[in-house]
Amino acid sequence: MPYTGLPDTYDGLAWVSCSNALYDPSLGKELYHRYIDELILAEELGFDGVVVNEHHSTAYGGMPSPNLIAAVLARQTSRMKIAVVGNALPLYNPPTRVAEEWAMIDVISGGRLIAGMVVGGGPEYFASSINPVFARERFREAHDLIVKAWTAPGPFTFNGKHYRMRYVNPWPRPLQKPHPPIWIPGMGSLETMEFIAAKRYSFMGIPWFHRSVVSKNIELFKKACRSQGYEPSPTQMAWLAPIYVADTDARARAEYERHFWYFVKTLLRGINIQPPGYVNPKSIKNVVLGFAQFVTNVHTWEDVVSGGYAIVGSPETVRQKILEEVRRLGVANLLGLFHIGTLPAAETRRSLELFASDVMPWLKERSNDSVAQTGT
Amino acid sequence: MDATTTTTNGVTTDFLHGGAGEPTFYLHSVIGETMWLPFCEELSAHVELFLPTHPGYGTSEGFSGLSSVEDLVYHYLDLFDELDLSAVNLVGCSLGGWIAVELAARNPERVKTLVLVNALGLWLDDDPIGELFGLESDDLAALLCFRDDSDLSDYLSVSPGLQALHQTAPDLPLYNNLAAAARYGWDPYMHNPKLPGLLHRVKSPTQVIWAAHDRVVSPNYGKRYADYIHGAALQIVPNAGHILAADQPRALSNAVLGFMRSVRSS
């Protein structure tokens, strides 16, 4: 849900220090309604679900609270999954707030919530003053508390290092049993992979990296599952990629490219700010290496295409590229990011429609359990 | 000079140690200058100098339960007990100054003299502490050092003696050390809101030394410490920034030794 109204001359970061004096609430109103309409359109077009996510103090997206958007969708849609990927658990104190809001969404939507749990991006720790050194400890502890709050009868007492609650007893409880499916994205931290694998949750690759980074992370996850003694099913893994479909390859690029670059050059500026201790010092080298292949270091369209940073083209091109990638990665959940940067509403809608009519059914025929979702 | 590691209450302390005379601790800054640098040579010609690595910095271990400067104070009290030192001279720069002053306030009987150098620990609303985190390394160096030719990389290594003891060294020392700084000072940002209410308890002779061009904590912070601590004098060092040991090592050792001499002769 990017903000499209930054002045043309703005050349600062889009995160943390980007002054909210630049935010025009009237434009914001138009954008919210437009973006929500696009998410609802996804259900009408036959998508299996939509994904919303959380970021703070940024022009990158208008969803400091994705749960509010998910609540709107819970009421205004009736069939598709609503994936909140995620709530940045360490930012919530007490984390039972997350258990409560997600249970509400799950109950209102009739059991359609996917619960995405994230540590949150680096900028979140500047925006919230939560200590990044303890981000991962807090994440694990908040996860334990939320899952227990959903599955164990309350009230009970929770005594952790970071959270201590004498009366854990959130109402309502979620509709799905034992609890909504849990998805966790990862940037390549081995600890995170092992955690997801041990819990048999679903792993989601993070976009904006070179395709080799995505496949390396998927491979790490498969390895982590094997060391737990099982082979992950394709439905336990998701791949998220920006997608744009138009009638021809040339037209797709012509309509899409400048909006993509606006997103990369303006709205992503500052997303990779690294607060101290946010990454375990033992993993920091890998993360630094990964960021060398982050999209902000890409400068030509040829590199965007060859690196798989976005899947753009005619229906036939997009079909072949996605099928190749899905087969290479062995994943069954495809998350398409259909709106990007300043891409106008008409183009976004047209691309969604073409994908739904000319790509999605073709892909589903070739993969029994392939699930297509739209992200934002 | 020798390198030692000792464990108290499950937490390791790495330290360098040299010279003879009154036991004197240099408590290092936010970036973790733990090498035996020229100013250590100068000081250890006159005192028995201990240069400990704060838990979380360098190759230290066992610090996962520590999260505040108060925790570090009790850690250092444990270390003094372990080394059988009843009272010591404390010289603390930046984060080290904050630890030193909290220790002197909580357990004044353990501190013989106190030198605060560009100490963190206080907060002035109209002159906030500079942002240490999220900076590119060049910008960080410009924030911390006044002189263009001060090279922080000399200060961030782990001394060969300690590396040999642990047979390891951090991959990225600056990242590792800033994570340690954030552990104790991310929120409240590099200060303890209750510290002003403790400073009347500092009983030792105290010298406040401040770099004229400190861009992290301006000399206004030095004035405030000198106001709060009974009998403390403020000395401004020209042409220097936050990491005084990097910018003006000789001025630092001269100021510390001069103060100690004046205490002895009074």
Boltz contact constraints between the chains, C-beta under 6 A:
constraints:
  - contact:
      token1: [A, 129]
      token2: [B, 187]
      max_distance: 6.0
  - contact:
      token1: [A, 131]
      token2: [B, 186]
      max_distance: 6.0
  - contact:
      token1: [A, 131]
      token2: [B, 187]
      max_distance: 6.0
  - contact:
      token1: [A, 133]
      token2: [B, 179]
      max_distance: 6.0
  - contact:
      token1: [A, 133]
      token2: [B, 182]
      max_distance: 6.0
  - contact:
      token1: [A, 133]
      token2: [B, 183]
      max_distance: 6.0
  - contact:
      token1: [A, 273]
      token2: [B, 134]
      max_distance: 6.0
  - contact:
      token1: [A, 276]
      token2: [B, 133]
      max_distance: 6.0
  - contact:
      token1: [A, 276]
      token2: [B, 178]
      max_distance: 6.0
  - contact:
      token1: [A, 276]
      token2: [B, 179]
      max_distance: 6.0
  - contact:
      token1: [A, 276]
      token2: [B, 182]
      max_distance: 6.0
  - contact:
      token1: [A, 277]
      token2: [B, 179]
      max_distance: 6.0
  - contact:
      token1: [A, 277]
      token2: [B, 182]
      max_distance: 6.0
  - contact:
      token1: [A, 281]
      token2: [B, 176]
      max_distance: 6.0
  - contact:
      token1: [A, 284]
      token2: [B, 172]
      max_distance: 6.0
  - contact:
      token1: [A, 284]
      token2: [B, 175]
      max_distance: 6.0
  - contact:
      token1: [A, 285]
      token2: [B, 171]
      max_distance: 6.0
